[in-house]
Amino acid sequence: MRLLRTLSACACIAASLLLAACHSMPDQSASSATAGAVTLDSLAIPVSAEENRAVSFTNKRSAFYYTQTHRNDHPEHAYFRGFNIAGRRVFSDYWLIVAGAALDPQTATVIVRPDALIRTYPQGVTETLRLFDGQDVIEVAVDGAKGDVTLQLSGDTVTHVHSGQGIDEYTATQAGDSSAVDHIVVGRSGNRFLIAVGSSREAARTLHDRAVASAPAWQDARSERLAAVINDDHYLSSDDPRLTEALRWIQLTTDALVTRQRGDGIYAGLPWFNEYWGRDSFISLPGATLVTGHFEEARAILASFAEFQDLDRFSRFYGRLPNIVKPGSIDYHTTDGTPRWVIALRDYVRYTGDRTIVAELYPNVTASIEGALANFTDASGYLVHADNETWMDARREPDKVSYSPRSTRANDVQALWYEQLRAGAEFATALGDRESATRWSAAADRLRSQFAHDFLDPATGRMADHLDAREVPNLQLRPNLLFSLQLLDQPDDAARAARQAWEALVYPWGVATLDQGDPGFHPYHLAPGYYHKDAAYHNGAVWPWLNGIAIQRMIEMGQVDLAWQLFANTNEIALTRGVVGGLPENLDAYPHPGESAPRLTGTYLQGWSNAEQLRVWYQGFLGIQPDLERGVIRLAPRLPSAVGDVKFKSRIGAGVLHASYERFDRGRRYTWRLQGQLARLDLDIVPFERHSFSAAAGDTLMVEQTTDSLIVHRVGVGGGEHERVTLAPSPARRELQARFDAILAGTEFAKPGVAAAHPAMQQSRTP
């Protein structure tokens, strides 16, 4: 009897603890206005004159403003400083003149917020630069000035044409195109200078007058929207301030690239790719819109691109989606953009459960697959392409010869084609198109059945980067193989290939595009005295977007701490180098002599670099992997030893998943509460047995992980325990992990060699 009383008391205590834990979870209704919400001001980053970092804002439509905090001296980006609209450089800079003397930004103390650049000058004057959503208007607020204040535009495109009644008017003409004229009005309202740009003098004046009346409301609306990006259903916090700050900033700078310029899309990168690229958009879409819960934007982007698909059955590009969509032109010369669109559509459905879009866009899916089967597959069923139709697309001018030829069957393209066929078959099945589902599934199975035979070299274990026109494997070691590991039948082969790629290509600062042992390797992206930068673009230059797949593969193979090192190093780039809060397109593979870190190159803010960092955090480390097409949310956390406590919310389907991960002395505790959405919660924590729980809306899943067991409680809305399960380690999963550990033990980052020893540095190039 005493034992029964004791057990009953323990059960009551356990139930109380469960109920308390449920109530401690962040409330779905919490908004950016509630206590504890993240403010934009809390994310302010000070920048010194020595750092002189890039700062960038967009208006979420077709304009961006770029500058450096103290002086515009970047060898490539400074040309684009100032205000740009749809590829047009409007003006380069402005001068603030106080009491007859121009303020010098080099003397200012600078902080950068997600919504503003703030400079404070020794004279006590504070300058605050902002943009507004959807408006071709820049605001420059001036506080603390003594004496008259004026603002003058500067740049090689602008001409001052008129002053009067407190207004200055300019025109901006593009080099070599006198017909493209922007009209600019600069006026003052209180402490605010407002710079408005229009297609005519009247349009600019009208916009300026609207700004005078509406700028305070526009400012509030933008600030509230930006705050909501990192609060509400997108909230994230951790006990590591650097991790939290980096992820919040990356989410905000990624949001700036999701725009409405020509339809809905994602800028590939700034300053020179303020346009939509097919492959870039759909590499970026999961990290930019799905893991962050911006489903409406994701749907609009998918539908918008479908409108540009080539549906001419007599065209050789029938079924392809465009490579580039920008004002005035569309280009279809890409192989990988189309399968990535289909895969992104599948990802969207998995996150949202939105089946209506499948019926809406199924004709586009059908055209994409049937066009490829008719025009771009070989006798073996592989997807064929030209040298420059993969993502490694740089060509030499003027003869258009590819710098990194990958014709005719690249390994990553085959992996994408395989997933396109599988996704198409899923859609066909859902819509009752059994004939297409059967045929497309058979094509996918055929490809997979022969891939290892054709691409894996038995002597070296190296995967071919591509098969050439004679079906000869090209064994250059490139990172593209990381996208293709799921096509290998044997996990050991995949692990060995992953190790080869990591140790040859993955530096602590990112993934290079070619093994340094290859004679075509270029240690620096920019080496103007030796070669054109495009020669190095895919032959040595580091691309941070590739970090996502490299990290993902190591997480999948249980090497979480190694993967974390690359992830954490990438976060530090966003916090301390380059554009404030974002990631660049490229880095050099090697630091220059006398320098401790490689230089950042390419665009200062690249969409897929940012997006892949977000994707791999949410899907890889946090392990949130929805598949609402099957009614499942996979919960597969893989936190490294360096990370302690994390709280976050993820929008999934019609609801929100609230989560808390905590570390304690014997292991970890995980708590997930699903609100507003029915789903099965598939718990997947290595090395334990997997288990699926049917969760009603409002249910909470609580897990305590120790070395030997997982103790799982499913708790209802009122706190009552509905289910309790103890999961033991799986012998099969332990055995597989032991094999991975044995193959990957001691895996190290690639180390820079001697730059001067590479053949690329022993040539000379005439400018």
Secondary structure by P-SEA (a helix, b strand, c coil): caaaaaaaaaaaaaaaaaaaaaaacccccccccccccccccccbbbbccccbbbbbbbccccbbbbbcccccccccccccccccccccccccbbbbbcccbbbbcccccccccccbbbbbccccbbbbbbccccccbbbbbbcccccbbbbbbbccccccccccccbbbbbbbccccccbbbbbbbbbcccbbbbbbcccaaaaaaaaaaaaacaaaaaaaaaaaaaaacccccccccccaaaaaaaaaaaaaaaaaccccccccccccccccccccaaaaaaacccccccccaaaaaaaaaaaaaaacccccccccccccccccccccccccccaaaaaaaaaaaaaaaacccccccccaaaaaaaaaaaaaaccccccccccccccccccccccccccccccccccccaaaaaaaaaaaaaaaaaaaaacaaaaaaaaaaaaaaaaacccccccccccccccccccccccccccccccccccccccccaaaaaaaaaaaaaccccccccccccccccccccccccccccccccccccccccccaaaaaaaaaaaacaaaaaaaaaaaaaaaaaccccccccccbbbccccccccbbbbccccccaaaaaaaaaaaaaccccccccccccbbbbbbbccccccccccccccccbbbbbbbbbccccbbbbbbbcccbbbbbbbccccbbbbbbccccbbbbbbbcccbbbbbbbcccccccbbbbbcccaaaaaaaaaaaaaaccccccccccccccccccccccc
